[in-house]
């Protein structure tokens, strides 16, 4: 397949994912408003911190999940790929996930219950309900764990329209859950946790049916390929270190915020994470569409195409996020008042800091895909372990000495830069990634666009005037200026010529 065909496939898949995301984001933001109002700040915080605690146990499954996705996609990029070989990988993956899921459930049923009862800051009258939330969150986690091999097949086959349709079903179900919370008189927190289990079960069943009907490799075959399992466990063994500290840093932060700030701070964090997920999804959709091509180029030995795709993905992802992020951050207080009934303290600062963190993630994500694709991850995972351990320990120390809860997110940003440096060094060593080209074509143009656009936001008047008209005008002005900055500063000459040609063709076709 030619580079042009690959680019068209990426563009087509990105389009499907964006159409899906517009609906997902609109419904998702509305349901957060309804659920926060229905549950209240305290119960919403309890759900987020207990659910986050369950997610910490993905340390045991995350590494194998990464291995499953990588091995399926890499195998499809091999010139001598066979259906039976793919079926073996899929079957082995499914069995492994079931076993790991059962082990995790057992750990949560023992250590998890003790931790919630004795260590978390939860009002005594809500402790029993929190334990039910722990149970239902564990069931949801187990169900979602079984979906990993199926989702990996869809991504590897680059059938992103399946994600679009099934995600629409998922948000409709969540909208029904939000409506049910509004009309019920029973305990809303317990009902919400139970309904999320039902939603997970329905969505997972739909993914299974789709994969079985469309992919020949989605067939369970008996027997294990010992050589394959050995490679997968060797790969996931090192990935376990990196995944473990990532989970420790991300979900452990929720626990730290609960211990030092209580459920109200977790509620603010939960809202900030929802906003970030909605905004960053516009970038992650592009990354999801690009990642299979990065891995397949690596499998085919086409390192030049792999390098080019990584650099383009980083720069385009950064610019896409910046165009959305700057207008949102400039009017975040007005947006929150318009969106939520009651805005928990710290929500504004959390959102801005988490979105800045996601800007750095735009550089990190494609490089991580490249590192996982080439398979030699030992030195990188060791470096990642030390970096994120330092991040978590620093967060604990800052909170312990009385610093503001925002310090946790500031430290996340600082340590994310260290992760980027480690990735660049590892990528240059393992698959000859051109760091100088990355700085010249990606990092420097992206930072210039950010600085110029941020300066425009700073000098633009009207930031202290809370009215809908001024908010709309400022938002359009910031988005337009950022787009122009991306075009003039962020794009190379050949990219600007391509955009001009594309726009001219579109305009001429309408005349």
Secondary structure by P-SEA (a helix, b strand, c coil): ccaaaaaaaaaaaaaaaaaaaaaaaaaaaaaaaaaaaaacaaaaaaaaaaaaaaaccccccaaaaaaaaaaaaaaaacccccaaaaaaaaaaaaaaaaaaaaaaaaaaacaaaaaaaccccccccaaaaaaaaaaaaaaaaaaaaaaaaaaaaaaaaccaaaaaaaaaaaaaaaaaaaaaaacccccaaaaaaaaaaaaaaaaaaaaaaaaaacccccccccccaaaaaaaaaaaaaaaaaaaaaaaaaaaaaaaaaaacccaaaaaaaaaaaaaaaaaaaaaaaaaaaaaaaaaaaaaacaaaaaaaaaaaaaaaaaaaaaaacccccccaaaaaaacccccccaaaaaaaaaaaaaaaaaacaaaaaaaaaacccaaaaaaaaaaaaaaaaaaaaaaaaccccaaaaaaaaaaaaaaaaaaaaaaaacccccaaaaaaccaaaaaaaaaaaaaaaaaccccccccaaaaaaaaaaaaaaaaaaaacccccaaaaaaaaaaaaaaaaaac
